[in-house]
């Protein structure tokens, strides 16, 4: 009964978010602040699934003009948990196939997020160049999941290089974001599904890295996130 009630409430909440989000995006299509505002609306659904989210933001990560935010990607519930830390003027990068998800895909694009063709390396490289231009000329930030897919409880997966290429070419810091492990923690038939902790860590300044050191930058960033996840896992209250 509780699961059915939650699904109904979630369904109603998503309808409201999609309606409000569509109106907002039609009034100012692809505005760089749309994603921040929509993210806050999606994040309001956390109590509906019985999750308490604790958010920590390092002082050094506040007020950055532009950055590349990278976070671990665990499950479909990330769509309501992680948007709580999306900063103003930040857009995400996703694969082209997202556009064809009914309602969500179209809103994802209309809100200002960027889509790339991962199967075509030439087009993906061209898109990275356009992303770098947007960062430089519009004071925008980018949100990426460097794992490239949901880990589904398998731990932190290997990182892809795209986010690091963008940061180095744009000359902006990388901001690691760690979310405590919660895959399999959400049971819609359970009233209290515990908590998760999301921590926005201090930025990694890329001035000390050359384009030939992208693997070192990737390894360092992944290590920071992995170590922080391990700490947060000891703090987060389980159901």
BELVEN-V806027 format. One record per backbone hydrogen bond with DSSP energy under -0.5 kcal/mol. CO is the residue of the C=O (numbers start at 1). NH is the residue of the N-H. E is the energy in kcal/mol with one decimal. If there is no record, write none. Layout:
co = [CO	CO]
nh = [NH	NH]
e = [E	E]
//
This chain:
co = [1	2	3	4	5	6	7	8	9	10	11	12	13	14	15	16	17	18	19	20	21	22	23	24	28	31	33	34	35	36	37	38	39	40	41	42	43	45	45	46	46	47	50	51	52	52	54	56	58	59	61	66	67	67	68	69	70	72	73	74	75	76	77	77	78	78	81	82	83	87	89	91	92	94	95	96	97	98	100	101	101	102	103	104	105	106	107	108	109	110	114	116	116	117	119	120	121	122	123	124	125	126	127	128	129	130	131	132	133	134	134	135	141	142	143	144	144	145	146	151	161	161	162	163	164	165	166	167	167	173	174	174	175	176	177	178	182	185	186	187	191	194	196	197	198	198	199	199	200	202	203	204	205	206	210	211	213	214	215	216	217	218	219	220	221	222	223	224	225	226	227	228	229	230	231	231	232	232	237]
nh = [5	6	7	8	9	10	11	12	13	14	15	16	17	18	19	20	21	22	23	24	25	26	27	28	31	34	37	38	39	40	41	42	43	44	44	45	46	48	49	49	51	50	193	53	54	196	198	200	61	62	64	173	69	142	175	144	177	74	151	152	78	79	80	81	82	83	84	85	86	90	141	143	114	116	98	99	100	101	102	105	106	104	107	108	109	110	111	113	112	30	94	96	118	120	121	124	125	126	127	128	129	130	131	132	133	134	135	136	137	138	140	139	91	69	93	71	146	148	160	154	164	165	166	167	168	169	170	171	172	68	176	204	70	201	72	199	185	187	188	190	193	52	54	180	56	200	178	201	58	176	205	174	208	209	213	214	217	218	219	220	221	222	223	224	225	226	227	228	229	230	231	232	233	234	234	235	235	236	195]
e = [-2.5	-2.6	-2.6	-2.2	-2.6	-3.2	-2.4	-2.4	-2.7	-2.7	-2.0	-2.3	-2.6	-2.9	-2.5	-2.8	-3.2	-2.5	-2.3	-2.5	-2.5	-2.2	-1.9	-1.8	-1.6	-1.9	-1.9	-2.9	-2.5	-1.6	-1.5	-2.6	-2.3	-0.9	-0.7	-1.7	-1.8	-0.8	-0.9	-1.2	-2.1	-1.3	-2.5	-0.5	-0.5	-2.1	-3.0	-3.4	-1.7	-1.3	-0.6	-0.5	-0.6	-2.3	-2.6	-2.8	-2.6	-0.5	-2.5	-1.9	-1.6	-1.5	-2.0	-1.8	-1.2	-0.6	-1.1	-2.2	-1.2	-0.8	-2.7	-2.7	-3.0	-2.4	-2.0	-1.8	-1.2	-1.9	-0.6	-2.4	-0.6	-3.0	-2.4	-2.8	-1.9	-2.7	-2.2	-1.4	-1.5	-2.7	-2.8	-2.2	-1.0	-0.6	-0.8	-2.5	-2.4	-2.0	-2.4	-2.1	-1.7	-1.7	-2.5	-2.4	-1.8	-2.2	-2.4	-2.3	-2.6	-2.1	-0.7	-0.8	-2.3	-3.4	-1.6	-1.6	-0.7	-1.9	-3.1	-1.5	-0.8	-2.2	-2.2	-2.0	-2.3	-2.5	-2.6	-1.5	-1.7	-2.4	-0.6	-3.9	-2.2	-2.6	-0.9	-3.0	-2.4	-0.7	-0.5	-2.4	-0.6	-2.1	-2.7	-2.5	-2.6	-0.5	-2.4	-0.7	-2.7	-0.5	-0.7	-2.2	-0.6	-2.0	-2.2	-0.8	-2.1	-2.6	-2.7	-2.5	-2.4	-2.6	-2.2	-2.1	-2.0	-2.8	-2.6	-1.9	-2.6	-1.9	-1.5	-2.8	-2.5	-0.8	-0.9	-0.8	-0.7	-2.5	-2.8]
//
